[in-house]
Amino acid sequence: MVDKKMFGLGRGFVYFGILVICSGNHFRGGTITWKSTGHGFEVEFSSKLGWAAGTHCSIATVGSGKNGTEAAWNCEKGCSGTPLVNVNQGSFQCTGFNLAQNWERTEGVFKYTFPGPGPFEIAFSGGAWIVEVGAGSWKLQTTVDLRDRSDTSAPNHSPIIPSKPVYFIKYGCTGDIVLPTIDADNDTVTCRWSVGNECSDICHDNGHAQIATLNEETCTLIINANLKINGTYAVAITIEDRPKATITIGGSSYPAGTIISSVPLQFILVTPDMPSRNCDDKPEFVEPTPSQTDPLVFQIGDVVFLSFYATSRSARITAFTLLDPPLNVQQSALRNDDRFRPGVFAVDLSWIPTGADIGQKKICVEATDEYLLSHQHCVTVTIATVDPCINTLCQHNSTCIRHGYTYLFRCACAHGYTGSRCETDIDECTSAPCQNNATCFDLINEYFCGCHVGYSGVNCQTEIDECLLRPCHNGGTCKDHIGWAKCTCKPGFTGEVCQTGYDICESMPCQNGGTCSYHVSFGYTCQCGDSWLGRNCEHRFENDTFLLGNLTQMTSSYMHYSACDCVVAERRQDRCFQYSRNKHAGYGFLSAIAGIMTAILLYILFDAISNKTLCCYQKTNMVQMEKTIPENKVELHVVEPTEPEPEVETPEKLEAPRIRKHHCWACEVKYNNAPIPAWYEQSSRTYKH
């Protein structure tokens, strides 16, 4: 994206400001970076500032330290209303000097411990810019957020931009300024114009907006230097880092492309008039200068030695300048080419990196010719320790992730493990996922529930319907229980699921000579013989079915049922008498004579009045009566009472007829002790089957 506005900065996370205490109008821009030291909330700040040449440094002091008060740091937000940072860095180092271009570069480093992870807003405004850009106030600011990133398990690092205080583009020409960026977290780095209060007075100077455009993705500034001969402009750019994939920081989600932090970059742009030079006349680097794309890797304590070679058409190289090099990098004087090529000059850099230099560094060298035209060349140097992941302590197939090029690493645990070395198996049963008293078994990254009988499912949450698993056969009815089911079989079937059929008649359920018939649908029926009834022919019916001379029928254990009263009739009284005599209740001889006479008289009387014979003991007429008398109903010969009988409830025992002419002990026993059969109706004194 190319932005034609001159100023702009992202909205602010935590801002950081530097005040350089100096006399006169000497400020030529600068930048700020910070990083966590890994010790709690301690942060290492670095400020790289540009001044007029000779303000603090000389060519002889480049690479050496200097005591003095260069900057003050103040916290404005996230500090609970009280400034957290109000300290002066006690020393700085001269890192660059160019007398011909009238600038010098200093770098100051100090550490500060915050009370928490932030974010914090740190800022400061002061003066003064050089007169050529209005001598107004300046401001540098950044953000400090010490919350851990999910992808590195460490706080974010701010991006780094090696640069210089002053850039030159020949008037009337179009040139570009490529701003090299470094990000220790491998984030995407973008650039934009600073805006509003992010850069104080120079954010309101729009003169340079007419000659510059900014490619935000490549951080390349394109200059069309045709506005003013020997024009001088202040440039304010904000550098931002963005994750390449969605991460979380302190529990907050940061999708890919979301701004994490920002740092400022400010410098001077000059458009000198050089009528004797063409627009494409500028120094260029030649072999054996290290390639900008070749990775250079060194370990702590190694001696790093790099040589840069440059030439310029029809001009002499007058200087090589280091742009924001690592501390303690030593630069040699300008020298001739050791290959004796005409117009080629060289410079040597030496450096012994320490633990503070771990990570990627940009070593940028600018070659300047006698017309002050320059060109920069940057190489990436990686300072690393021995890879701690070679002999990793990460367990259970976890992945070792090295933090940058340091000794620090973290273990990305496989599923199911936790701990700094992934040494602990996560107990998935802790949350008690199993239901219905099931037993939980912890596995690797999963669990298993041992269900009790009658339950199923991952968590034993489902009751099993055993009736579906083992349905009853042959019309049986199933009743489901926990862990089992019971089948109630239809008659003629047996087995756990009524799977086995059998002939129920084999058990001979019909009594007293009844005939059994098997039926699949309802079991069996009994075809009863004479004088027997009931489902199993278990009940005796006495009407006219007594066999003559068989006294055991009156003395057997079962009770007899009859619609006939024990009155004198053909051979009936004899049976009553004999039964009564067997029970020690005989009438004696007189009673017998009286009984016979009474029976004869009653017989004649009944025969004359009703023209009917008594109902009892007509063996010869038994078959005919069964055919002609429906439902075995028998007329009762009783004397009607003069008053209607009151309606009474069905008694528990059979009642003897209220009015009868003769009494028999056996009949009395029958009426008083026999249970009421299901087919007996007292109202009509009729038995039904």
Residue pairs with C-beta under 8 A, 6 or more apart in sequence:
1 215
1 216
1 217
2 213
2 214
2 215
2 216
2 222
3 192
3 193
3 213
3 214
3 216
4 209
4 212
4 213
4 214
5 193
5 195
5 209
5 214
6 193
6 205
6 206
6 208
6 209
6 212
6 235
6 236
7 193
7 194
7 195
7 198
7 199
7 202
7 203
7 206
7 209
7 236
8 192
8 193
8 194
8 195
8 237
8 238
9 141
9 192
9 193
9 194
9 195
9 196
9 198
9 199
9 236
9 238
9 262
9 264
10 192
10 238
10 240
10 259
10 262
11 259
12 121
12 141
12 143
12 198
12 262
13 119
13 121
13 143
13 145
13 259
13 260
13 261
13 262
14 77
14 78
14 118
14 119
14 120
14 121
14 122
14 142
14 143
14 144
14 145
15 76
15 77
15 121
15 122
15 123
15 141
15 142
15 143
15 198
16 32
16 34
16 45
16 73
16 121
16 122
16 123
16 140
16 141
16 142
16 143
16 144
17 73
17 74
17 76
17 122
17 123
17 124
17 125
17 139
17 140
17 141
18 30
18 32
18 47
18 49
18 71
18 72
18 73
18 124
18 140
19 71
19 72
19 74
19 124
19 125
19 126
20 27
20 30
20 49
20 51
20 70
20 71
20 126
21 69
21 70
21 71
21 72
21 126
22 51
22 55
24 52
24 128
25 127
25 128
25 129
25 130
25 131
25 135
26 51
26 52
26 55
26 130
27 49
27 50
27 51
27 127
27 128
27 129
27 130
27 138
28 50
28 51
28 52
28 103
28 129
28 130
28 165
28 166
28 267
28 268
29 49
29 50
29 138
29 165
29 234
29 235
29 265
29 266
29 267
29 268
30 47
30 48
30 49
30 50
30 140
30 165
30 264
30 266
31 47
31 48
31 140
31 161
31 163
31 263
31 264
31 265
31 266
31 324
32 45
32 46
32 47
32 48
32 140
32 141
32 142
32 158
32 263
32 264
33 45
33 46
33 48
33 142
33 158
33 159
33 160
33 263
34 43
34 44
34 45
34 46
34 142
34 144
34 158
34 263
35 43
35 44
35 157
35 158
35 184
36 42
36 43
36 44
36 146
36 154
36 155
36 157
37 43
37 44
37 111
38 154
38 408
40 113
41 113
41 114
41 115
41 116
41 117
41 118
41 146
42 111
42 112
42 113
42 114
43 111
43 112
43 113
43 114
43 144
43 146
44 109
44 110
44 111
45 73
45 89
45 109
45 110
45 111
45 112
46 107
46 108
46 109
47 70
47 71
47 89
47 107
47 108
47 140
48 95
48 105
48 106
48 107
48 163
48 324
49 70
49 71
49 105
49 106
49 107
49 108
50 103
50 104
50 105
50 164
50 165
50 166
50 267
50 268
51 57
51 103
51 104
51 105
51 106
51 165
52 102
52 103
52 104
52 130
53 97
53 98
53 99
53 101
53 102
53 103
53 104
54 99
54 104
55 104
56 66
56 68
56 70
56 92
56 94
56 104
56 106
57 66
57 94
57 97
57 104
57 105
57 106
58 94
58 97
59 97
59 99
61 94
61 97
62 94
62 95
62 96
62 97
62 322
62 331
63 93
63 94
63 95
63 328
63 329
63 330
63 331
64 93
64 94
65 91
65 92
65 93
66 91
66 92
66 93
66 94
66 106
67 90
67 91
68 91
68 92
69 88
69 89
69 90
70 88
70 89
70 92
70 106
70 108
71 88
71 89
71 108
72 86
72 87
72 88
72 124
73 85
73 86
73 87
73 89
73 112
73 122
73 124
74 83
74 85
74 86
74 122
74 123
74 124
75 83
75 84
75 85
75 86
75 120
75 121
75 122
76 83
76 121
76 122
76 123
77 120
77 121
78 118
78 119
78 120
78 121
79 120
84 112
84 114
84 115
84 120
85 112
85 122
87 110
87 112
89 108
89 109
89 110
90 110
91 108
92 106
92 107
92 108
92 109
93 106
93 107
93 108
93 327
94 104
94 105
94 106
95 105
95 106
95 107
95 322
95 324
95 325
95 327
96 103
96 104
96 105
96 164
96 321
96 322
96 323
96 324
96 325
97 103
97 104
97 105
97 321
98 104
98 164
98 166
98 319
98 321
98 368
100 318
100 319
100 368
100 372
101 166
101 168
101 368
101 372
101 374
102 166
103 164
103 165
103 166
103 268
104 165
105 164
105 165
105 323
105 324
107 324
107 327
109 327
114 120
114 144
114 146
116 146
117 145
117 146
117 147
117 155
117 250
118 144
118 145
118 146
118 147
119 143
119 144
119 145
119 147
120 143
120 144
120 145
121 141
121 143
122 141
122 142
122 144
123 139
123 141
124 139
124 140
124 141
125 137
125 138
125 139
125 200
126 137
126 138
126 139
127 135
127 136
127 137
127 138
128 135
128 136
128 137
128 138
129 135
129 136
129 137
129 138
129 201
129 202
129 234
130 232
130 268
132 232
132 268
133 202
133 205
133 232
133 233
133 234
133 268
134 201
134 202
134 205
134 234
136 200
136 201
136 202
136 205
137 200
137 201
138 199
138 200
138 201
138 202
138 266
139 197
139 198
139 199
139 200
140 264
140 266
141 198
141 264
142 158
142 261
142 262
142 263
142 264
143 158
143 261
143 262
145 155
145 156
145 249
145 250
145 260
145 261
146 155
147 155
147 249
147 250
147 251
147 252
148 154
148 155
148 249
148 250
149 155
149 156
149 185
149 243
149 247
149 248
149 249
150 247
150 248
150 249
151 185
151 243
151 245
151 247
152 185
152 401
152 403
152 410
153 403
153 410
154 403
154 408
156 185
156 241
156 249
156 260
156 261
157 183
157 184
157 185
158 241
158 261
158 263
159 181
159 182
159 183
159 187
159 189
159 239
159 240
159 241
159 261
159 263
160 181
160 182
160 183
160 362
161 179
161 180
161 181
161 182
161 219
161 239
161 263
161 265
161 324
162 180
162 182
162 323
162 324
162 325
162 362
162 364
162 378
163 179
163 265
163 267
163 323
163 324
164 267
164 321
164 323
164 324
164 366
164 376
165 267
165 268
166 267
166 268
166 269
166 270
167 177
167 267
167 268
167 269
167 270
168 270
168 271
168 272
168 372
168 373
168 374
169 175
169 177
169 223
169 225
169 269
169 270
169 271
170 225
170 271
170 272
170 273
170 274
170 277
170 279
170 373
171 225
171 226
171 228
171 229
171 230
171 231
171 271
171 272
171 273
171 274
172 225
172 226
172 273
172 279
173 225
173 279
174 222
174 223
174 224
174 225
174 279
175 222
175 223
175 225
175 279
176 220
176 221
176 222
176 223
177 220
177 221
177 223
177 269
178 218
178 219
178 220
178 221
178 376
179 191
179 219
179 220
179 221
179 237
179 239
179 265
180 219
180 362
180 364
180 378
181 189
181 191
181 219
181 239
182 360
182 361
182 362
182 380
183 189
183 241
184 359
184 360
184 404
185 241
186 244
187 241
187 242
187 243
187 244
187 260
188 241
188 242
188 243
188 244
188 257
189 219
189 239
189 240
189 241
189 242
190 216
190 217
190 219
190 239
190 240
190 242
191 214
191 216
191 219
191 237
191 238
191 239
191 240
191 265
192 214
192 216
192 237
192 238
192 240
193 214
193 236
193 237
193 238
194 203
194 236
194 237
194 238
194 264
194 266
195 203
196 203
197 203
198 236
198 238
198 264
199 236
199 264
199 266
202 234
202 236
202 266
203 236
205 233
205 234
207 227
207 231
207 233
208 233
208 234
208 235
208 269
210 227
211 223
211 224
211 225
211 226
211 227
211 231
211 233
211 271
212 221
212 222
212 223
212 224
212 233
212 235
212 269
213 221
213 222
214 220
214 221
214 222
214 237
215 221
215 222
219 237
219 239
221 235
221 237
223 269
223 271
225 231
225 271
227 271
228 271
229 271
229 272
229 273
230 270
230 271
230 272
230 273
231 270
231 271
232 268
232 269
232 270
233 268
233 269
233 270
234 266
234 267
234 268
234 269
235 266
235 267
235 268
235 269
236 264
236 265
236 266
237 264
237 265
237 266
238 262
238 263
238 264
238 265
239 262
239 263
239 264
239 265
240 259
240 260
240 261
240 262
241 259
241 260
241 261
241 262
242 256
242 257
242 258
242 259
242 260
243 254
243 255
243 256
243 257
243 258
243 260
244 256
245 256
246 253
246 254
246 255
246 256
247 253
247 254
248 254
249 260
254 260
272 372
274 371
274 372
274 373
276 371
277 315
277 371
277 373
281 312
281 313
281 314
281 315
281 371
281 373
282 312
282 369
282 373
282 374
282 375
283 310
283 311
283 312
283 315
283 317
283 367
283 368
283 369
283 373
283 374
283 375
284 310
284 311
284 312
284 367
284 375
285 308
285 309
285 310
285 367
285 375
285 377
286 309
286 310
286 311
286 341
286 344
287 309
288 307
288 309
289 307
289 308
289 309
289 310
289 377
290 296
290 306
290 308
290 379
291 379
292 377
292 378
292 379
292 380
294 379
295 380
295 382
296 304
296 306
296 379
296 380
296 381
296 382
297 381
297 382
297 384
298 304
298 353
298 381
298 382
298 383
298 384
299 353
299 383
299 384
299 385
299 386
300 353
300 354
300 355
300 357
300 358
300 383
300 384
300 385
301 352
301 353
301 354
302 352
302 353
303 350
303 351
303 352
304 349
304 350
304 351
304 352
304 353
304 381
305 348
305 349
305 350
305 351
306 348
306 349
306 350
306 363
306 379
307 346
307 347
307 348
307 349
308 320
308 346
308 347
308 349
308 365
308 367
308 377
309 337
309 344
309 345
309 346
310 317
310 320
310 344
310 345
310 346
310 367
310 375
310 377
311 317
311 341
311 343
311 344
311 345
312 343
312 367
312 369
312 373
315 369
315 370
315 371
315 373
316 343
316 345
316 369
316 370
317 334
317 343
317 345
317 367
317 368
317 369
318 334
318 368
318 369
318 370
319 334
319 367
319 368
320 331
320 334
320 345
320 347
320 365
320 366
320 367
320 368
321 365
321 366
321 368
321 374
322 329
322 331
322 349
322 363
322 364
322 365
322 366
323 364
323 365
323 366
323 376
323 378
324 362
324 364
325 331
325 349
325 363
325 364
326 351
326 353
326 357
326 361
326 363
327 356
327 357
328 351
328 352
328 354
329 349
329 350
329 351
329 363
330 349
330 350
330 351
331 347
331 348
331 349
332 347
332 348
332 349
332 350
333 347
334 345
334 346
334 347
335 345
335 346
335 347
335 348
336 344
336 345
336 346
337 344
337 345
337 346
338 346
345 367
347 365
349 363
349 365
353 383
357 383
358 383
358 384
358 385
358 404
358 405
358 406
359 382
359 383
359 404
359 405
359 406
360 380
360 381
360 382
360 383
360 404
360 405
361 380
361 381
361 382
361 383
362 378
362 379
362 380
362 381
363 378
363 379
363 381
364 376
364 377
364 378
365 376
365 377
365 378
366 374
366 375
366 376
366 377
367 374
367 375
367 376
367 377
368 374
382 405
383 405
384 405
384 406
385 405
385 406
385 407
386 407
387 402
388 400
388 402
388 407
388 408
388 409
389 400
389 401
389 402
389 409
392 400
392 409
392 411
393 411
393 421
394 400
394 411
394 412
394 413
394 421
394 422
395 411
395 417
395 421
395 422
395 423
396 413
396 414
396 417
396 422
396 423
396 425
397 414
398 411
398 412
398 413
398 414
398 417
398 421
398 422
399 411
399 412
399 414
400 409
400 410
400 411
400 412
401 409
401 410
401 411
401 412
402 408
402 409
403 409
403 410
410 420
411 420
411 421
411 422
413 419
413 422
414 422
414 445
415 445
416 425
416 426
416 428
416 443
416 444
416 445
416 446
417 423
417 424
417 425
417 426
417 445
418 424
418 426
425 442
425 444
426 445
427 442
428 440
428 442
428 443
428 445
428 446
428 447
429 440
429 441
429 442
429 447
432 440
433 440
433 447
433 449
433 459
434 440
434 447
434 449
434 450
434 451
434 459
434 460
435 449
435 455
435 459
435 460
435 461
436 451
436 452
436 455
436 460
436 461
436 463
437 452
438 449
438 450
438 451
438 452
438 455
438 459
438 460
439 449
439 450
440 447
440 448
440 449
440 450
441 447
441 448
441 449
441 450
449 457
449 458
449 459
449 460
450 460
451 457
451 460
452 460
452 483
453 482
453 483
453 484
454 463
454 464
454 466
454 481
454 482
454 483
454 484
455 461
455 462
455 463
455 464
456 462
456 464
463 482
464 483
465 480
466 480
466 481
466 483
466 484
466 485
467 478
467 479
467 480
467 485
469 485
470 485
470 496
470 497
471 478
471 497
472 478
472 487
472 488
472 489
472 497
472 498
473 493
473 495
473 497
473 498
473 499
474 489
474 490
474 493
474 498
474 499
474 501
475 490
475 493
475 498
476 487
476 488
476 489
476 490
476 493
476 497
476 498
477 487
477 488
478 485
478 486
478 487
478 488
479 485
479 486
479 487
479 488
487 495
487 496
487 497
487 498
489 495
489 498
490 498
490 521
490 522
490 523
491 504
491 522
491 523
491 524
492 501
492 502
492 503
492 504
492 518
492 519
492 520
492 523
492 524
493 499
493 500
493 501
493 502
494 500
494 502
501 520
503 518
504 516
504 518
504 523
504 524
505 516
505 517
505 518
505 524
508 516
509 516
509 524
509 526
509 536
510 516
510 526
510 527
510 528
510 536
510 537
511 526
511 532
511 536
511 537
511 538
512 528
512 529
512 532
512 537
512 538
512 540
513 529
513 532
513 537
514 526
514 527
514 528
514 529
514 532
514 536
514 537
515 526
515 527
516 524
516 525
516 526
516 527
517 524
517 525
517 526
517 527
518 524
519 525
526 534
526 535
526 536
526 537
528 534
528 537
529 537
530 545
530 622
531 540
531 541
531 542
531 543
531 545
531 546
532 538
532 539
532 540
532 541
533 539
533 541
533 679
533 689
539 558
539 561
539 677
540 553
540 558
540 559
540 560
540 561
541 561
541 562
541 632
541 687
542 560
542 561
542 562
542 564
543 562
543 563
543 564
543 615
543 616
543 625
543 632
543 634
544 615
544 616
544 617
544 618
544 619
544 621
544 622
544 625
545 619
545 622
546 553
546 575
546 616
546 617
546 619
547 553
547 619
548 571
548 617
548 619
551 575
551 578
551 579
553 560
554 560
554 575
554 578
554 579
554 666
555 579
555 582
559 670
559 673
559 674
559 675
560 670
560 674
561 670
561 674
561 677
561 680
561 687
562 616
562 670
563 615
563 632
563 633
563 634
563 636
563 685
563 686
563 687
564 614
564 615
564 616
564 634
565 636
565 637
565 638
565 657
565 660
565 667
566 572
566 576
566 660
566 662
566 663
566 664
566 666
566 667
567 602
567 614
567 637
567 660
567 661
567 662
568 595
568 598
568 599
568 600
568 602
568 603
568 662
569 599
569 603
569 614
569 616
569 617
570 603
570 614
570 616
570 617
571 617
572 614
572 616
572 617
573 595
573 596
573 599
573 662
573 664
575 666
576 664
576 665
576 666
576 667
577 586
577 587
577 592
577 595
577 664
579 664
579 665
579 666
580 586
580 587
580 664
580 665
580 666
583 665
583 666
585 665
587 594
587 595
595 662
598 662
599 662
602 661
602 662
603 614
606 612
606 613
606 614
606 637
607 613
610 637
614 637
615 634
615 635
618 625
626 632
631 686
631 688
631 689
632 686
632 687
632 688
632 689
633 684
633 686
634 686
636 657
636 685
638 657
638 658
638 659
638 660
639 659
641 658
641 659
645 658
650 676
650 682
651 676
651 682
652 675
652 676
653 671
653 672
653 673
653 674
653 675
653 676
654 670
654 671
654 672
654 674
654 675
654 676
654 680
655 671
655 682
656 667
656 668
656 671
656 672
657 685
676 682
677 687
679 687
679 688
679 689
680 686
680 687
680 688
681 687
681 688
